[in-house]
Amino acid sequence: MTAEHLEILVEEQSMEAFLRALLPRLLGDAATFNVYPHQGKKDLLHRLPNRLRGYTTWLPPTSRIVVVVDQDDDACQQLKQRLERMAADAGLLTRTAAGSAVWQIVNRIAIEELEAWYFGDWQAVRAVYPRVRAAVPRQARNPDAVVGGTWEAFERFLQKAGYFKSGLRKIEAGRAMGAVIDPARNSSCSFQVFRAAILEAVS
């Protein structure tokens, strides 16, 4: 059954700002959505089991849950398994476990952080911050391979171009980048996996 509404749980306000700007362009009028930010990854993971159990009491068949967390320093597979267990314990059918059945929830991981998705579309970065260098940086060639802090790397590139001298304003950047990133062009594999799940839900 096609989803008409998405409930999206994220760890912080910068991802919320990014998705609120991106999803109307990605979804069109195919579905409505809500985005619920938390006070960081630890807060989201702490609250998630109870929140998922709450969804089981009212989630209609035309709604889907999307959980998005940053990988950070976690082992990706272990983090994914933890999210899958939480969903299963709550009685929700995940996309991973559903097979050909209609899933209720999908877990997606930004590798290593949201800002890797920005590196995945350097043309969009330059549209928002035109003073950054035109040459595609090494980080943008494989955005999901940036280690040691993707947001710090993104901040450094912007500061070299004269932006955010006092520090990256992550919510502002998320809103601006979500409004211009081309979903089909983005080279971040983790972004494309996220995009595919969203489009599958509403198709």
Buried (B, 14 or more C-beta within 10 A) or exposed (E): EEBBBBBBBBBBBBBBBBBBBBBBEBBEEBBEBEBEBBEEBEEBBEBBBEBBBEBEEEBEEEBBBBBBBBBBEBEEEEBBEBBBEBBBEBEBBBBBEEEEEEBBBBBBBBBBBBBBBBBBBBBBBBBBBEEBEEEBBEBBEBBBBBEEBBBEBBBBBBBEBEBBEEEBBBBEBBBBBBBBBEBEEBBBBBBBBBBEBBEBBBE
